[in-house]
Amino acid sequence: MGVELADKVKELLDAKSYAVVSTVQPDGSPQSSVVWVRRDGDDILFSTVQGRRKHLNLVRDPRISLLVNPADDPYTYFEARGEVSMTTEGGRELIDELSRKYRGEDYRFDGPDAVRVVVRLSPRKVVGNNL
């Protein structure tokens, strides 16, 4: 069970805030990438493609750090930490929803064989500034 998100954290997730997701590589080094996010209650959802580095890292080690730092308010940020769960169910729908939120149109950049994965973070710890 995750923690309850503060109202300011929810506002940042509901806005067009980009997140940086950090996972653990097989050699123990960090791997970070920018992702689109949305909130489902107090859970944070993002999308990846099955077989890509983020997905493979999370299959092996589901621990994650997710950081949101809005460009227009550089001293406000939050970091959510925890373990993720993943499913392919609803994967295409989520990436289209996120693309409409951030780009105003359905996502059209995957190849025909891409299998989309819904990554769900139920944060165990949330820290930040100006929340």
Backbone as JSON, one array per atom type, in Angstrom:
{
  "sequence": "MGVELADKVKELLDAKSYAVVSTVQPDGSPQSSVVWVRRDGDDILFSTVQGRRKHLNLVRDPRISLLVNPADDPYTYFEARGEVSMTTEGGRELIDELSRKYRGEDYRFDGPDAVRVVVRLSPRKVVGNNL",
  "N": [[0.84, -1.19, 0.0], [0.52, 2.2, -0.83], [1.58, 5.61, -0.05], [-0.41, 8.5, 0.85], [-0.85, 11.03, -1.49], [0.19, 14.44, -1.42], [-1.79, 17.42, -1.94], [-0.53, 19.33, -3.66], [1.32, 17.71, -4.99], [-0.44, 16.07, -6.39], [-1.57, 18.03, -8.06], [0.66, 18.7, -9.64], [1.06, 16.27, -10.98], [-1.32, 16.06, -12.38], [-1.12, 18.13, -14.14], [0.74, 19.17, -17.1], [3.29, 18.07, -16.4], [6.53, 16.87, -16.77], [8.22, 13.82, -16.0], [11.1, 12.34, -14.47], [12.3, 9.18, -14.59], [14.05, 6.82, -12.73], [15.79, 3.82, -12.92], [17.33, 0.65, -12.04], [20.21, -0.57, -13.49], [21.49, -3.73, -14.82], [24.19, -3.86, -13.97], [24.12, -2.41, -11.68], [24.25, 0.33, -11.9], [22.59, 3.56, -12.31], [19.76, 4.21, -14.46], [18.21, 6.64, -16.27], [15.3, 8.3, -17.5], [13.11, 10.5, -19.32], [9.62, 10.71, -18.85], [6.11, 10.67, -19.68], [3.41, 11.23, -17.45], [0.58, 10.16, -15.48], [-2.0, 10.35, -13.02], [-3.58, 7.96, -10.93], [-5.71, 7.94, -8.63], [-3.8, 7.73, -5.8], [-1.71, 6.55, -7.04], [0.91, 6.48, -9.5], [1.12, 6.53, -12.95], [2.86, 5.42, -15.86], [4.09, 4.84, -19.21], [5.78, 2.3, -21.07], [7.72, 0.4, -23.45], [7.5, -3.05, -24.0], [10.37, -5.0, -23.47], [12.21, -2.96, -23.83], [14.89, -0.99, -22.34], [14.07, 0.28, -19.83], [11.83, -1.29, -19.15], [12.99, -3.89, -19.03], [14.83, -3.48, -16.95], [13.02, -2.99, -14.84], [11.58, -5.37, -14.7], [13.52, -7.06, -13.72], [14.3, -5.72, -11.37], [12.12, -4.13, -9.46], [12.29, -1.68, -8.15], [12.12, 1.88, -7.98], [12.69, 5.34, -8.72], [11.0, 8.36, -9.06], [10.95, 11.53, -10.36], [9.54, 14.74, -10.33], [9.77, 17.95, -11.6], [8.73, 20.92, -12.23], [9.27, 23.02, -15.06], [8.61, 25.72, -14.98], [8.74, 26.39, -12.33], [11.26, 26.09, -10.69], [12.15, 25.54, -8.07], [10.37, 23.93, -6.91], [9.62, 20.58, -6.39], [9.08, 17.03, -6.48], [9.93, 13.79, -5.3], [9.13, 10.48, -5.81], [9.27, 7.3, -4.39], [9.52, 3.74, -4.63], [8.18, 0.46, -5.37], [7.27, -0.95, -8.49], [4.38, -2.19, -10.28], [3.48, -4.05, -13.19], [1.69, -4.28, -16.29], [0.43, -5.44, -19.44], [-2.11, -4.99, -20.14], [-4.32, -2.56, -21.21], [-2.29, -1.01, -22.17], [-1.9, 0.25, -24.75], [-4.03, 2.04, -24.69], [-3.32, 3.69, -22.53], [-0.91, 4.98, -23.43], [-1.92, 6.43, -25.58], [-3.73, 8.11, -24.23], [-1.94, 9.56, -22.6], [-0.41, 10.8, -24.6], [-2.35, 12.44, -25.79], [-2.78, 14.16, -23.65], [-0.24, 15.44, -23.38], [0.57, 16.1, -26.02], [-1.68, 16.53, -27.56], [-2.75, 14.72, -29.35], [-3.3, 11.31, -30.54], [-0.87, 8.72, -29.84], [1.63, 7.94, -32.14], [4.06, 6.75, -32.71], [5.09, 4.24, -32.25], [6.32, 1.1, -33.49], [4.8, -1.53, -35.52], [4.97, -3.89, -34.06], [5.27, -3.24, -31.42], [4.71, -3.69, -27.99], [2.9, -2.25, -25.58], [3.4, -1.3, -22.18], [1.86, -0.82, -19.07], [3.03, 0.93, -16.4], [2.87, 0.98, -12.98], [3.25, 2.9, -10.18], [3.01, 2.72, -6.79], [3.61, 4.85, -4.52], [5.91, 4.49, -1.84], [7.3, 6.28, -0.41], [7.42, 9.79, -0.39], [9.11, 12.69, -1.1], [10.06, 16.17, -1.07], [10.08, 19.64, -2.18], [8.63, 22.81, -1.49], [6.01, 21.9, -1.36]],
  "CA": [[0.0, 0.0, 0.0], [1.31, 3.42, -0.96], [1.27, 6.77, 0.78], [-1.35, 9.46, 0.28], [-0.14, 12.14, -2.12], [-0.22, 15.79, -1.06], [-2.55, 18.1, -2.99], [0.39, 19.95, -4.63], [1.85, 16.61, -5.8], [-1.52, 15.7, -7.31], [-1.66, 19.09, -9.06], [1.79, 18.56, -10.57], [0.82, 15.09, -11.81], [-2.47, 16.3, -13.25], [-0.69, 19.11, -15.15], [1.66, 18.61, -18.11], [4.62, 17.97, -15.82], [7.33, 15.72, -17.18], [8.87, 13.12, -14.89], [12.32, 11.58, -14.74], [12.24, 7.87, -13.95], [15.36, 6.17, -12.59], [15.75, 2.39, -12.62], [18.65, 0.09, -11.75], [20.76, -1.4, -14.56], [22.04, -5.0, -14.34], [25.47, -3.68, -13.28], [23.9, -1.6, -10.48], [24.27, 1.76, -12.2], [21.26, 4.09, -12.59], [19.33, 4.53, -15.82], [17.14, 7.63, -16.12], [14.68, 8.78, -18.73], [11.94, 11.37, -19.17], [8.37, 10.04, -19.21], [4.83, 11.3, -19.42], [2.77, 10.57, -16.31], [-0.76, 10.53, -15.04], [-2.33, 9.87, -11.68], [-4.75, 7.12, -10.71], [-5.78, 8.04, -7.17], [-2.47, 8.07, -5.29], [-0.72, 5.83, -7.84], [1.45, 7.21, -10.64], [1.22, 5.64, -14.11], [3.54, 5.83, -17.08], [4.11, 3.79, -20.22], [7.03, 1.94, -21.74], [7.54, -0.68, -24.42], [8.04, -4.34, -23.57], [11.67, -5.33, -24.02], [13.15, -1.84, -23.79], [15.74, -0.97, -21.14], [13.28, 0.54, -18.61], [11.02, -2.47, -18.87], [13.87, -4.99, -18.6], [15.33, -3.15, -15.61], [11.95, -3.11, -13.85], [11.27, -6.8, -14.55], [14.57, -7.63, -12.88], [14.33, -5.02, -10.08], [11.0, -3.2, -9.58], [12.49, -0.43, -7.4], [12.13, 3.02, -8.88], [12.58, 6.72, -8.24], [10.35, 9.19, -10.07], [11.11, 12.93, -9.97], [8.84, 15.76, -11.11], [10.32, 19.28, -11.33], [8.18, 21.73, -13.31], [10.2, 23.99, -15.62], [8.23, 27.09, -14.63], [8.86, 26.56, -10.88], [12.41, 25.2, -10.48], [12.41, 25.17, -6.67], [9.34, 22.97, -6.5], [9.82, 19.25, -6.95], [8.87, 15.89, -5.58], [10.46, 12.49, -5.69], [8.35, 9.34, -5.3], [10.06, 6.07, -4.42], [8.78, 2.53, -4.32], [8.27, -0.62, -6.34], [6.2, -0.87, -9.49], [3.76, -3.37, -10.88], [3.36, -3.81, -14.63], [0.77, -5.09, -17.07], [0.22, -4.99, -20.82], [-3.53, -4.64, -20.27], [-4.53, -1.12, -21.26], [-1.05, -0.33, -22.55], [-2.13, 1.14, -25.9], [-4.95, 3.1, -24.26], [-2.6, 4.64, -21.68], [0.01, 5.83, -24.19], [-2.74, 7.38, -26.34], [-4.24, 9.1, -23.27], [-0.82, 10.43, -22.23], [-0.06, 11.6, -25.77], [-3.37, 13.49, -25.92], [-2.52, 15.13, -22.57], [1.0, 16.19, -23.6], [0.76, 16.51, -27.42], [-2.95, 16.85, -28.18], [-3.11, 13.73, -30.37], [-2.93, 9.94, -30.21], [0.54, 8.37, -30.01], [1.79, 7.25, -33.41], [5.49, 6.56, -32.94], [5.48, 2.84, -32.06], [6.27, 0.21, -34.64], [3.65, -2.43, -35.49], [5.16, -5.0, -33.12], [5.48, -2.72, -30.06], [3.74, -4.05, -26.95], [2.94, -1.22, -24.55], [3.29, -1.76, -20.8], [1.45, 0.16, -18.07], [3.84, 0.85, -15.19], [2.13, 1.6, -11.87], [4.0, 3.13, -8.96], [2.29, 3.06, -5.56], [4.77, 5.35, -3.77], [6.08, 4.18, -0.42], [7.86, 7.49, 0.19], [7.41, 10.96, -1.25], [9.82, 13.82, -0.51], [10.12, 17.25, -2.02], [10.25, 21.02, -1.76], [7.52, 23.71, -1.84], [4.78, 21.13, -1.52]],
  "C": [[0.87, 1.24, 0.0], [0.88, 4.5, 0.01], [0.25, 7.65, 0.08], [-0.57, 10.65, -0.27], [-0.7, 13.47, -1.65], [-0.94, 16.44, -2.24], [-1.65, 18.71, -4.06], [1.0, 18.89, -5.54], [0.8, 16.18, -6.83], [-1.67, 16.74, -8.42], [-0.56, 18.97, -10.11], [1.59, 17.37, -11.51], [-0.33, 15.29, -12.79], [-2.15, 17.32, -14.35], [0.22, 18.41, -16.16], [3.09, 18.59, -17.59], [5.31, 16.71, -16.33], [7.99, 15.12, -15.96], [10.15, 12.48, -15.38], [12.24, 10.31, -13.91], [13.65, 7.29, -13.91], [15.16, 4.73, -12.16], [17.19, 1.92, -12.41], [19.06, -0.85, -12.88], [21.29, -2.72, -13.98], [23.37, -4.87, -13.59], [25.36, -2.81, -12.03], [23.9, -0.11, -10.72], [22.85, 2.25, -12.49], [21.03, 4.29, -14.08], [18.14, 5.46, -15.67], [16.59, 8.02, -17.48], [13.45, 9.61, -18.4], [10.71, 10.61, -19.63], [7.19, 10.97, -18.98], [4.16, 10.52, -18.3], [1.32, 11.01, -16.17], [-1.01, 9.85, -13.7], [-3.57, 9.0, -11.73], [-4.92, 7.03, -9.19], [-4.44, 8.52, -6.66], [-1.37, 7.27, -5.99], [-0.3, 6.71, -9.02], [1.66, 6.21, -11.77], [2.08, 6.27, -15.2], [3.63, 4.61, -17.99], [5.53, 3.54, -20.7], [6.72, 0.82, -22.72], [8.21, -1.94, -23.88], [9.37, -4.61, -24.26], [12.66, -4.19, -24.07], [13.84, -1.79, -22.43], [14.95, -0.72, -19.85], [12.51, -0.69, -18.2], [11.89, -3.61, -18.35], [14.44, -4.73, -17.21], [14.26, -3.39, -14.55], [11.48, -4.55, -13.67], [12.26, -7.42, -13.58], [14.56, -7.03, -11.47], [13.27, -3.93, -10.12], [11.15, -1.9, -8.79], [12.69, 0.73, -8.37], [12.15, 4.32, -8.09], [11.99, 7.53, -9.38], [10.39, 10.62, -9.56], [10.32, 13.83, -10.91], [9.33, 17.12, -10.64], [9.84, 20.2, -12.44], [9.14, 22.84, -13.75], [9.89, 25.42, -15.19], [8.34, 27.38, -13.13], [10.02, 25.68, -10.38], [12.69, 24.81, -9.04], [11.32, 24.29, -6.09], [9.64, 21.64, -7.17], [9.3, 18.22, -5.96], [9.51, 14.66, -6.18], [9.6, 11.43, -5.02], [9.2, 8.09, -5.46], [9.17, 4.88, -4.09], [9.07, 1.45, -5.34], [7.07, -0.55, -7.26], [5.58, -2.24, -9.74], [3.55, -3.03, -12.35], [2.36, -4.77, -15.25], [0.72, -4.56, -18.49], [-1.23, -4.6, -21.04], [-3.7, -3.13, -20.19], [-3.32, -0.33, -21.71], [-1.22, 0.66, -23.69], [-3.01, 2.31, -25.49], [-4.21, 4.15, -23.42], [-1.68, 5.54, -22.5], [-0.76, 6.83, -25.05], [-3.28, 8.48, -25.43], [-3.13, 10.08, -22.88], [-0.43, 11.34, -23.4], [-1.08, 12.72, -26.0], [-3.15, 14.57, -24.86], [-1.33, 16.03, -22.92], [1.15, 16.76, -25.01], [-0.53, 16.88, -28.14], [-3.39, 15.89, -29.27], [-2.71, 12.33, -29.9], [-1.45, 9.7, -30.51], [0.7, 7.55, -31.29], [3.25, 6.92, -33.73], [5.96, 5.12, -32.73], [5.45, 2.1, -33.38], [5.11, -0.76, -34.48], [3.77, -3.56, -34.47], [5.34, -4.54, -31.68], [4.35, -3.15, -29.14], [3.92, -3.04, -25.82], [2.67, -1.81, -23.17], [2.85, -0.58, -19.94], [2.3, -0.09, -16.83], [3.13, 1.64, -14.11], [3.03, 1.67, -10.64], [3.03, 3.51, -7.85], [3.37, 3.54, -4.59], [4.75, 4.92, -2.31], [6.64, 5.37, 0.33], [7.81, 8.59, -0.84], [8.1, 12.09, -0.48], [9.85, 14.94, -1.54], [10.3, 18.6, -1.39], [9.09, 21.86, -2.3], [6.22, 22.96, -2.1], [3.79, 21.58, -0.48]]
}
